[in-house]
Amino acid sequence: MLTLSTALAELAAHPRAVPWRLRLVPRWGAAAAAREFVVFAPPLVRSAWPVLARAHNACLLLNPAGMEIVSPLPEAELEPHLGSLRAIHKLPIAVAPEQVRPSPGVDVPGVDEPALAPPGAGLAVGLDIGGTSMKALAMDGARVVATASAATWPPGEVGIDSLVARGRRLVAEVAMGRDIGSLGIGLAAPMGVGGRVLELSTILRERVGRVDAFDGFADRVAEGLVRGPVALFNDLSNLGRHLSAQGARRLVRVQIGTSFGGCWIDGDGAVVATEMGRLVADASPEATPHTYLPLRGAMRTYLSNIGVATAVAEATGQPVAPGEAGRSLRQLLEARDPRAEPVVAFVVDALVAATQEFAALLVGVQAIECGGSMLQGPLGARVAEAVAARSPVPFRVSDRPGEDGAIAAALAPRVSTPLRGLRRGG
């Protein structure tokens, strides 16, 4: 892997390197602030993709209303990469001397302040629904008293009614006949302010089909089971709210799972949700293509069940199903099988590449935390030590990488931390 940070450093060392300026046009509001990043690279076509990959990452993490690129190359020589960025981000990207002027119809910041009723008497239950598996967890005060898990989509299961029924079974199982005072649900899908599902992942499109099928989903899961408030959030945003309520600030939180999800907690405690799986970290010519976007070297294709399964299969010479990636790697590590070493190195290199991008673009970031069931056991300890030694920002693996999402879901109705979202204007 050639990390994007390393590729840009090599371009900056070129004797003909000149500044390329990336100006992020701010969104509306009192807190809006313009940002400019300067990237040094020679005025050559081969420089275009690494520089525009950094521009892509800036748009991803900082969510501007538009971007101006001051380039030593004419706009035509930035294609097709420039066209890909415009298609992915759906915002104005101008090449100097043009100027970006945000239209009244762009997204503007909104803050979701949950208006929740007081929790009822009984357990706090969380249901964490991922692309591969879902886990329910019950808490009595600060103590976890029961957990249960199942495949999110067993063979042959399709439709929202199936998901509701299986979610209800897990919730009832962990309640063990006791009253449920609140239910929080974390769902791996993009959501807007108020917990409305805006877009479906690939697997949800295949199994459910329509985004409006999730209207009222949380209430259907809770009906007749819960005597108190119910909350529905994007799973990683919800985890960010939980950490923010505990005092975390300027923290990037990422998760290895069906994809590479994440959010970051700003200095004011607000949680900023973004699609970390689209972060470009590998700038090598042979970087893996994204599964459905015109991108190469994005984290989704590296640190995900599919990416790790591919690495394990290459190391062992045997096919590995994506849902078995974590278990297969854990078995190799526990057996001290040397074939695990290139897979561990692959995970570590990808995480280091991501930490370099966070450090370059999120000014003031103080820590990066990674979770996901795959990091339970020996892999978590190996990754924590190896990445921390190379990361430009303090890095750690979460304390409970297999349960932290479900714990955050359980406490969601009892936390009032704001979640910064997007509201459509104009």
FIKOLFI-784363 format. One record per residue (C-alpha): residue number from 1; residue in one letter; y, z, x. Coordinates in steps of 0.1 Angstrom, whole numbers, always signed. Last residue first. Layout:
N
+-----+---------+-------+-------+-------+
| num | residuo |    yy |    zz |    xx |
+-----+---------+-------+-------+-------+
| NUM |       a |     Y |     Z |     X |
...
+-----+---------+-------+-------+-------+
***
This chain:
426
+-----+---------+-------+-------+-------+
| num | residuo |    yy |    zz |    xx |
+-----+---------+-------+-------+-------+
| 426 |       g |  +261 |    -4 |  -343 |
| 425 |       g |  +242 |   +25 |  -327 |
| 424 |       r |  +205 |   +32 |  -322 |
| 423 |       r |  +197 |   +68 |  -313 |
| 422 |       l |  +180 |   +76 |  -280 |
| 421 |       g |  +164 |  +109 |  -271 |
| 420 |       r |  +174 |  +141 |  -252 |
| 419 |       l |  +150 |  +168 |  -262 |
| 418 |       p |  +167 |  +201 |  -269 |
| 417 |       t |  +149 |  +233 |  -262 |
| 416 |       s |  +141 |  +252 |  -294 |
| 415 |       v |  +106 |  +264 |  -286 |
| 414 |       r |   +83 |  +280 |  -312 |
| 413 |       p |   +72 |  +248 |  -329 |
| 412 |       a |   +62 |  +234 |  -295 |
| 411 |       l |   +42 |  +264 |  -284 |
| 410 |       a |    +8 |  +249 |  -292 |
| 409 |       a |   +18 |  +215 |  -279 |
| 408 |       a |   +29 |  +231 |  -246 |
| 407 |       i |    -5 |  +248 |  -243 |
| 406 |       a |   -23 |  +215 |  -251 |
| 405 |       g |    -4 |  +197 |  -224 |
| 404 |       d |   -10 |  +225 |  -199 |
| 403 |       e |   -47 |  +225 |  -204 |
| 402 |       g |   -64 |  +203 |  -178 |
| 401 |       p |   -37 |  +206 |  -151 |
| 400 |       r |   -35 |  +244 |  -154 |
| 399 |       d |   -14 |  +256 |  -125 |
| 398 |       s |    +4 |  +223 |  -121 |
| 397 |       v |    +0 |  +203 |   -89 |
| 396 |       r |   +30 |  +207 |   -65 |
| 395 |       f |   +56 |  +187 |   -47 |
| 394 |       p |   +88 |  +197 |   -29 |
| 393 |       v |  +110 |  +165 |   -25 |
| 392 |       p |  +107 |  +140 |    +4 |
| 391 |       s |   +69 |  +140 |    -1 |
| 390 |       r |   +47 |  +137 |   +30 |
| 389 |       a |   +32 |  +172 |   +34 |
| 388 |       a |   +34 |  +180 |    -3 |
| 387 |       v |   +13 |  +149 |   -10 |
| 386 |       a |   -16 |  +161 |   +12 |
| 385 |       e |   -16 |  +197 |    +1 |
| 384 |       a |   -13 |  +192 |   -36 |
| 383 |       v |   -37 |  +162 |   -36 |
| 382 |       r |   -65 |  +181 |   -19 |
| 381 |       a |   -61 |  +211 |   -42 |
| 380 |       g |   -60 |  +189 |   -73 |
| 379 |       l |   -90 |  +168 |   -62 |
| 378 |       p |  -112 |  +199 |   -57 |
| 377 |       g |  -112 |  +212 |   -93 |
| 376 |       q |   -89 |  +200 |  -121 |
| 375 |       l |   -67 |  +171 |  -110 |
| 374 |       m |   -84 |  +146 |  -133 |
| 373 |       s |   -74 |  +168 |  -163 |
| 372 |       g |   -38 |  +158 |  -158 |
| 371 |       g |    -9 |  +174 |  -139 |
| 370 |       c |   +18 |  +166 |  -114 |
| 369 |       e |   +50 |  +185 |  -105 |
| 368 |       i |   +80 |  +172 |   -86 |
| 367 |       a |  +108 |  +196 |   -74 |
| 366 |       q |  +145 |  +198 |   -67 |
| 365 |       v |  +160 |  +166 |   -80 |
| 364 |       g |  +196 |  +166 |   -71 |
| 363 |       v |  +202 |  +128 |   -73 |
| 362 |       l |  +174 |  +112 |   -92 |
| 361 |       l |  +173 |   +77 |   -77 |
| 360 |       a |  +161 |   +80 |   -41 |
| 359 |       a |  +142 |  +112 |   -45 |
| 358 |       f |  +123 |   +99 |   -76 |
| 357 |       e |  +115 |   +67 |   -57 |
| 356 |       q |  +101 |   +85 |   -27 |
| 355 |       t |   +81 |  +108 |   -50 |
| 354 |       a |   +65 |   +77 |   -65 |
| 353 |       a |   +54 |   +63 |   -32 |
| 352 |       v |   +39 |   +97 |   -23 |
| 351 |       l |   +20 |   +97 |   -55 |
| 350 |       a |    +5 |   +63 |   -48 |
| 349 |       d |    -5 |   +72 |   -12 |
| 348 |       v |   -22 |  +104 |   -24 |
| 347 |       v |   -42 |   +87 |   -51 |
| 346 |       f |   -54 |   +60 |   -27 |
| 345 |       a |   -61 |   +85 |    +0 |
| 344 |       v |   -83 |  +105 |   -24 |
| 343 |       v |  -101 |   +73 |   -33 |
| 342 |       p |  -106 |   +64 |    +4 |
| 341 |       e |  -121 |   +99 |    +9 |
| 340 |       a |  -145 |  +100 |   -20 |
| 339 |       r |  -170 |   +77 |    -2 |
| 338 |       p |  -175 |  +106 |   +23 |
| 337 |       d |  -196 |  +125 |    -3 |
| 336 |       r |  -188 |  +162 |    -1 |
| 335 |       a |  -210 |  +167 |   -31 |
| 334 |       e |  -181 |  +184 |   -49 |
| 333 |       l |  -159 |  +155 |   -39 |
| 332 |       l |  -182 |  +128 |   -52 |
| 331 |       q |  -187 |  +147 |   -85 |
| 330 |       r |  -150 |  +151 |   -89 |
| 329 |       l |  -145 |  +114 |   -84 |
| 328 |       s |  -170 |  +105 |  -111 |
| 327 |       r |  -156 |  +131 |  -135 |
| 326 |       g |  -120 |  +118 |  -131 |
| 325 |       a |  -130 |   +82 |  -135 |
| 324 |       e |  -154 |   +86 |  -164 |
| 323 |       g |  -130 |   +75 |  -192 |
| 322 |       p |  -121 |   +44 |  -171 |
| 321 |       a |  -158 |   +34 |  -169 |
| 320 |       v |  -171 |   +32 |  -134 |
| 319 |       p |  -191 |    +2 |  -120 |
| 318 |       q |  -209 |    +9 |   -87 |
| 317 |       g |  -201 |    -2 |   -51 |
| 316 |       t |  -191 |   +33 |   -43 |
| 315 |       a |  -156 |   +29 |   -28 |
| 314 |       e |  -147 |    -1 |   -49 |
| 313 |       a |  -159 |   +16 |   -81 |
| 312 |       v |  -140 |   +47 |   -72 |
| 311 |       a |  -108 |   +27 |   -67 |
| 310 |       t |  -113 |    +8 |  -100 |
| 309 |       a |  -119 |   +40 |  -119 |
| 308 |       v |   -87 |   +55 |  -103 |
| 307 |       g |   -66 |   +25 |  -116 |
| 306 |       i |   -82 |   +25 |  -150 |
| 305 |       n |   -79 |   +62 |  -156 |
| 304 |       s |   -43 |   +60 |  -144 |
| 303 |       l |   -25 |   +63 |  -111 |
| 302 |       y |   -26 |   +28 |   -99 |
| 301 |       t |   -20 |    +2 |  -127 |
| 300 |       r |    +3 |   +25 |  -146 |
| 299 |       m |   +23 |   +32 |  -114 |
| 298 |       a |   +37 |    -3 |  -112 |
| 297 |       g |   +30 |   -24 |   -81 |
| 296 |       r |   +35 |   -58 |   -98 |
| 295 |       l |   +56 |   -64 |  -129 |
| 294 |       p |   +57 |   -91 |  -156 |
| 293 |       l |   +44 |   -66 |  -182 |
| 292 |       y |   +10 |   -65 |  -199 |
| 291 |       t |   -16 |   -49 |  -175 |
| 290 |       h |    +8 |   -46 |  -146 |
| 289 |       p |    -1 |   -67 |  -116 |
| 288 |       t |   -17 |   -50 |   -86 |
| 287 |       a |    +3 |   -53 |   -53 |
| 286 |       e |   -10 |   -80 |   -30 |
| 285 |       p |   +25 |   -90 |   -18 |
| 284 |       s |   +32 |   -53 |   -10 |
| 283 |       a |   +61 |   -36 |   -28 |
| 282 |       d |   +41 |    -7 |   -43 |
| 281 |       a |   +60 |   +20 |   -62 |
| 280 |       v |   +74 |    +2 |   -92 |
| 279 |       l |   +79 |   +28 |  -121 |
| 278 |       r |   +65 |   +13 |  -153 |
| 277 |       g |   +40 |   +42 |  -158 |
| 276 |       m |   +70 |   +66 |  -156 |
| 275 |       e |   +81 |   +55 |  -191 |
| 274 |       t |  +110 |   +78 |  -198 |
| 273 |       a |  +118 |  +111 |  -216 |
| 272 |       v |  +148 |  +131 |  -205 |
| 271 |       v |  +144 |  +168 |  -213 |
| 270 |       a |  +177 |  +188 |  -215 |
| 269 |       g |  +177 |  +219 |  -193 |
| 268 |       d |  +214 |  +214 |  -182 |
| 267 |       g |  +203 |  +204 |  -147 |
| 266 |       d |  +180 |  +177 |  -161 |
| 265 |       i |  +143 |  +180 |  -168 |
| 264 |       w |  +123 |  +149 |  -160 |
| 263 |       c |   +97 |  +130 |  -180 |
| 262 |       g |   +63 |  +116 |  -173 |
| 261 |       g |   +33 |   +95 |  -180 |
| 260 |       f |   +10 |   +76 |  -157 |
| 259 |       s |   -15 |   +59 |  -181 |
| 258 |       t |   -48 |   +70 |  -196 |
| 257 |       g |   -43 |  +101 |  -176 |
| 256 |       i |   -23 |  +112 |  -145 |
| 255 |       q |    +7 |  +132 |  -156 |
| 254 |       v |   +43 |  +135 |  -142 |
| 253 |       r |   +69 |  +162 |  -144 |
| 252 |       v |  +102 |  +157 |  -125 |
| 251 |       l |  +121 |  +189 |  -122 |
| 250 |       r |  +159 |  +193 |  -120 |
| 249 |       r |  +156 |  +226 |  -139 |
| 248 |       a |  +126 |  +247 |  -151 |
| 247 |       g |  +137 |  +279 |  -169 |
| 246 |       q |  +106 |  +286 |  -191 |
| 245 |       a |  +122 |  +268 |  -220 |
| 244 |       s |  +125 |  +238 |  -197 |
| 243 |       l |   +88 |  +239 |  -190 |
| 242 |       h |   +79 |  +238 |  -227 |
| 241 |       r |  +105 |  +211 |  -234 |
| 240 |       g |   +90 |  +190 |  -205 |
| 239 |       l |   +55 |  +194 |  -220 |
| 238 |       n |   +69 |  +181 |  -253 |
| 237 |       s |   +84 |  +151 |  -235 |
| 236 |       l |   +49 |  +145 |  -219 |
| 235 |       d |   +31 |  +146 |  -253 |
| 234 |       n |   +56 |  +126 |  -274 |
| 233 |       f |   +65 |  +151 |  -301 |
| 232 |       l |   +53 |  +163 |  -334 |
| 231 |       a |   +61 |  +198 |  -347 |
| 230 |       v |   +46 |  +218 |  -376 |
| 229 |       p |   +61 |  +250 |  -390 |
| 228 |       g |   +41 |  +277 |  -409 |
| 227 |       r |   +10 |  +285 |  -428 |
| 226 |       v |   -13 |  +258 |  -413 |
| 225 |       l |   -47 |  +246 |  -425 |
| 224 |       g |   -41 |  +233 |  -461 |
| 223 |       e |   -23 |  +202 |  -448 |
| 222 |       a |   -17 |  +204 |  -410 |
| 221 |       v |   -33 |  +170 |  -400 |
| 220 |       r |   -15 |  +153 |  -429 |
| 219 |       d |   +18 |  +170 |  -420 |
| 218 |       a |   +15 |  +157 |  -385 |
| 217 |       f |    +8 |  +121 |  -396 |
| 216 |       g |   +37 |  +119 |  -421 |
| 215 |       d |   +47 |   +84 |  -408 |
| 214 |       f |   +20 |   +76 |  -383 |
| 213 |       a |    +8 |   +46 |  -403 |
| 212 |       d |   +43 |   +32 |  -398 |
| 211 |       v |   +34 |   +20 |  -363 |
| 210 |       r |    +7 |    -3 |  -377 |
| 209 |       g |   -26 |   -13 |  -361 |
| 208 |       v |   -46 |   +20 |  -359 |
| 207 |       r |   -74 |   +12 |  -334 |
| 206 |       e |   -61 |   -18 |  -315 |
| 205 |       r |   -24 |    -9 |  -317 |
| 204 |       l |   -33 |   +27 |  -307 |
| 203 |       i |   -52 |   +14 |  -277 |
| 202 |       t |   -23 |    -7 |  -265 |
| 201 |       s |    +2 |   +20 |  -270 |
| 200 |       l |   +22 |   +21 |  -303 |
| 199 |       e |   +59 |   +20 |  -307 |
| 198 |       l |   +86 |   +40 |  -325 |
| 197 |       v |   +68 |   +71 |  -336 |
| 196 |       r |   +93 |   +93 |  -354 |
| 195 |       g |   +96 |  +128 |  -338 |
| 194 |       g |  +131 |  +135 |  -350 |
| 193 |       v |  +148 |  +115 |  -323 |
| 192 |       g |  +126 |   +86 |  -312 |
| 191 |       m |   +91 |   +85 |  -301 |
| 190 |       p |   +70 |   +65 |  -275 |
| 189 |       a |   +33 |   +72 |  -279 |
| 188 |       a |    +8 |   +96 |  -263 |
| 187 |       l |    +9 |  +122 |  -291 |
| 186 |       g |   +16 |  +160 |  -287 |
| 185 |       i |   +10 |  +180 |  -318 |
| 184 |       g |   +22 |  +215 |  -325 |
| 183 |       l |    +8 |  +237 |  -352 |
| 182 |       s |   +21 |  +270 |  -364 |
| 181 |       g |    +9 |  +303 |  -380 |
| 180 |       i |   -27 |  +294 |  -382 |
| 179 |       d |   -48 |  +320 |  -400 |
| 178 |       r |   -82 |  +328 |  -385 |
| 177 |       g |  -114 |  +310 |  -395 |
| 176 |       m |  -123 |  +301 |  -359 |
| 175 |       a |   -89 |  +285 |  -354 |
| 174 |       v |  -103 |  +265 |  -325 |
| 173 |       e |  -127 |  +246 |  -348 |
| 172 |       a |  -102 |  +241 |  -376 |
| 171 |       v |   -78 |  +224 |  -352 |
| 170 |       l |  -106 |  +202 |  -338 |
| 169 |       r |  -118 |  +192 |  -373 |
| 168 |       r |   -82 |  +184 |  -384 |
| 167 |       g |   -78 |  +161 |  -355 |
| 166 |       r |  -110 |  +143 |  -364 |
| 165 |       a |   -99 |  +138 |  -399 |
| 164 |       v |   -64 |  +126 |  -390 |
| 163 |       l |   -77 |  +102 |  -364 |
| 162 |       s |  -102 |   +87 |  -389 |
| 161 |       d |   -75 |   +84 |  -416 |
| 160 |       i |   -53 |   +66 |  -390 |
| 159 |       g |   -77 |   +38 |  -385 |
| 158 |       v |  -107 |   +31 |  -363 |
| 157 |       e |  -139 |   +48 |  -351 |
| 156 |       g |  -168 |   +26 |  -341 |
| 155 |       p |  -173 |   +42 |  -306 |
| 154 |       p |  -154 |   +75 |  -303 |
| 153 |       w |  -116 |   +71 |  -302 |
| 152 |       t |   -98 |  +103 |  -290 |
| 151 |       a |  -129 |  +116 |  -274 |
| 150 |       a |  -134 |  +153 |  -281 |
| 149 |       s |  -120 |  +186 |  -270 |
| 148 |       a |  -121 |  +223 |  -280 |
| 147 |       t |  -103 |  +254 |  -268 |
| 146 |       a |  -102 |  +290 |  -279 |
| 145 |       v |   -84 |  +323 |  -272 |
| 144 |       v |   -55 |  +313 |  -249 |
| 143 |       r |   -33 |  +344 |  -245 |
| 142 |       a |    +5 |  +344 |  -247 |
| 141 |       g |    +5 |  +355 |  -283 |
| 140 |       d |   -28 |  +345 |  -298 |
| 139 |       m |   -31 |  +309 |  -286 |
| 138 |       a |   -54 |  +282 |  -300 |
| 137 |       l |   -61 |  +249 |  -281 |
| 136 |       a |   -71 |  +215 |  -293 |
| 135 |       k |   -78 |  +187 |  -269 |
| 134 |       m |   -78 |  +149 |  -273 |
| 133 |       s |   -94 |  +123 |  -251 |
| 132 |       t |   -88 |   +88 |  -238 |
| 131 |       g |   -54 |   +77 |  -250 |
| 130 |       g |   -42 |  +113 |  -253 |
| 129 |       i |   -38 |  +135 |  -283 |
| 128 |       d |   -29 |  +171 |  -275 |
| 127 |       l |   -34 |  +194 |  -305 |
| 126 |       g |   -18 |  +228 |  -302 |
| 125 |       v |   -24 |  +259 |  -323 |
| 124 |       a |    -3 |  +291 |  -324 |
| 123 |       l |   -24 |  +316 |  -342 |
| 122 |       g |   -15 |  +339 |  -371 |
| 121 |       a |   +15 |  +350 |  -391 |
| 120 |       g |   +39 |  +322 |  -398 |
| 119 |       p |   +63 |  +307 |  -373 |
| 118 |       p |  +100 |  +308 |  -383 |
| 117 |       a |  +111 |  +275 |  -398 |
| 116 |       l |  +121 |  +247 |  -374 |
| 115 |       a |  +153 |  +227 |  -370 |
| 114 |       p |  +145 |  +209 |  -338 |
| 113 |       e |  +176 |  +199 |  -319 |
| 112 |       d |  +171 |  +162 |  -310 |
| 111 |       v |  +199 |  +151 |  -287 |
| 110 |       g |  +213 |  +116 |  -289 |
| 109 |       p |  +225 |   +92 |  -262 |
| 108 |       v |  +236 |   +57 |  -272 |
| 107 |       d |  +214 |   +26 |  -276 |
| 106 |       v |  +233 |    -6 |  -276 |
| 105 |       g |  +247 |   -23 |  -307 |
| 104 |       p |  +284 |   -18 |  -300 |
| 103 |       s |  +280 |   -41 |  -270 |
| 102 |       p |  +282 |   -27 |  -234 |
| 101 |       r |  +304 |   -48 |  -212 |
| 100 |       v |  +287 |   -61 |  -181 |
|  99 |       q |  +310 |   -78 |  -156 |
|  98 |       e |  +305 |  -113 |  -141 |
|  97 |       p |  +314 |  -118 |  -104 |
|  96 |       a |  +288 |  -106 |   -99 |
|  95 |       v |  +253 |  -108 |  -114 |
|  94 |       a |  +250 |   -93 |  -149 |
|  93 |       i |  +222 |   -73 |  -164 |
|  92 |       p |  +227 |   -67 |  -201 |
|  91 |       l |  +199 |   -46 |  -217 |
|  90 |       k |  +165 |   -55 |  -230 |
|  89 |       h |  +147 |   -35 |  -203 |
|  88 |       i |  +116 |   -55 |  -199 |
|  87 |       a |  +130 |   -90 |  -207 |
|  86 |       r |  +161 |   -85 |  -185 |
|  85 |       l |  +140 |   -73 |  -157 |
|  84 |       s |  +116 |  -103 |  -160 |
|  83 |       g |  +146 |  -127 |  -160 |
|  82 |       l |  +159 |  -111 |  -127 |
|  81 |       h |  +125 |  -115 |  -111 |
|  80 |       p |  +121 |  -152 |  -119 |
|  79 |       e |  +147 |  -156 |  -105 |
|  78 |       l |  +171 |  -140 |   -80 |
|  77 |       e |  +178 |  -174 |   -64 |
|  76 |       a |  +195 |  -187 |   -96 |
|  75 |       e |  +219 |  -157 |   -96 |
|  74 |       p |  +234 |  -167 |   -63 |
|  73 |       l |  +225 |  -146 |   -33 |
|  72 |       p |  +248 |  -120 |   -15 |
|  71 |       s |  +243 |   -99 |   -47 |
|  70 |       v |  +266 |   -75 |   -65 |
|  69 |       i |  +243 |   -65 |   -94 |
|  68 |       e |  +259 |   -52 |  -126 |
|  67 |       m |  +238 |   -31 |  -149 |
|  66 |       g |  +238 |   -22 |  -186 |
|  65 |       a |  +238 |    +6 |  -211 |
|  64 |       p |  +221 |   +29 |  -185 |
|  63 |       n |  +188 |   +47 |  -189 |
|  62 |       l |  +187 |   +66 |  -156 |
|  61 |       l |  +149 |   +66 |  -148 |
|  60 |       l |  +139 |   +31 |  -160 |
|  59 |       c |  +172 |   +14 |  -152 |
|  58 |       a |  +171 |   +28 |  -116 |
|  57 |       n |  +134 |   +18 |  -113 |
|  56 |       h |  +143 |   -18 |  -123 |
|  55 |       a |  +172 |   -19 |   -98 |
|  54 |       r |  +148 |    -6 |   -70 |
|  53 |       a |  +124 |   -35 |   -81 |
|  52 |       l |  +154 |   -58 |   -79 |
|  51 |       v |  +160 |   -49 |   -43 |
|  50 |       p |  +123 |   -53 |   -34 |
|  49 |       w |  +121 |   -86 |   -54 |
|  48 |       a |  +152 |  -103 |   -40 |
|  47 |       s |  +147 |   -97 |    -3 |
|  46 |       r |  +123 |  -126 |    +1 |
|  45 |       v |  +151 |  -149 |   -12 |
|  44 |       l |  +172 |  -140 |   +19 |
|  43 |       p |  +207 |  -124 |   +21 |
|  42 |       p |  +193 |   -97 |   +44 |
|  41 |       a |  +189 |   -62 |   +29 |
|  40 |       f |  +209 |   -30 |   +25 |
|  39 |       v |  +207 |   -13 |    -9 |
|  38 |       v |  +238 |    +4 |   -23 |
|  37 |       f |  +234 |   +25 |   -55 |
|  36 |       e |  +263 |   +29 |   -79 |
|  35 |       r |  +265 |   +53 |  -109 |
|  34 |       a |  +289 |   +54 |  -138 |
|  33 |       a |  +291 |   +86 |  -157 |
|  32 |       a |  +288 |   +93 |  -195 |
|  31 |       a |  +289 |  +129 |  -204 |
|  30 |       a |  +317 |  +125 |  -229 |
|  29 |       g |  +299 |   +97 |  -247 |
|  28 |       w |  +290 |   +60 |  -245 |
|  27 |       r |  +265 |   +48 |  -220 |
|  26 |       p |  +273 |   +42 |  -184 |
|  25 |       v |  +272 |    +9 |  -165 |
|  24 |       l |  +248 |   +12 |  -136 |
|  23 |       r |  +261 |    -6 |  -106 |
|  22 |       l |  +236 |   -19 |   -81 |
|  21 |       r |  +253 |   -31 |   -49 |
|  20 |       w |  +236 |   -53 |   -23 |
|  19 |       p |  +249 |   -45 |   +11 |
|  18 |       v |  +242 |   -67 |   +41 |
|  17 |       a |  +212 |   -69 |   +65 |
|  16 |       r |  +214 |   -97 |   +91 |
|  15 |       p |  +199 |   -77 |  +119 |
|  14 |       h |  +170 |   -65 |   +96 |
|  13 |       a |  +167 |   -27 |   +96 |
|  12 |       a |  +177 |   -25 |   +60 |
|  11 |       l |  +148 |   -48 |   +51 |
|  10 |       e |  +123 |   -25 |   +68 |
|   9 |       a |  +138 |    +5 |   +49 |
|   8 |       l |  +135 |   -14 |   +17 |
|   7 |       a |   +98 |   -21 |   +23 |
|   6 |       t |   +92 |   +15 |   +32 |
|   5 |       s |  +109 |   +28 |    +0 |
|   4 |       l |   +89 |    +3 |   -21 |
|   3 |       t |   +57 |   +16 |    -6 |
|   2 |       l |   +35 |    -9 |   +12 |
|   1 |       m |    +0 |    +0 |    +0 |
+-----+---------+-------+-------+-------+
***
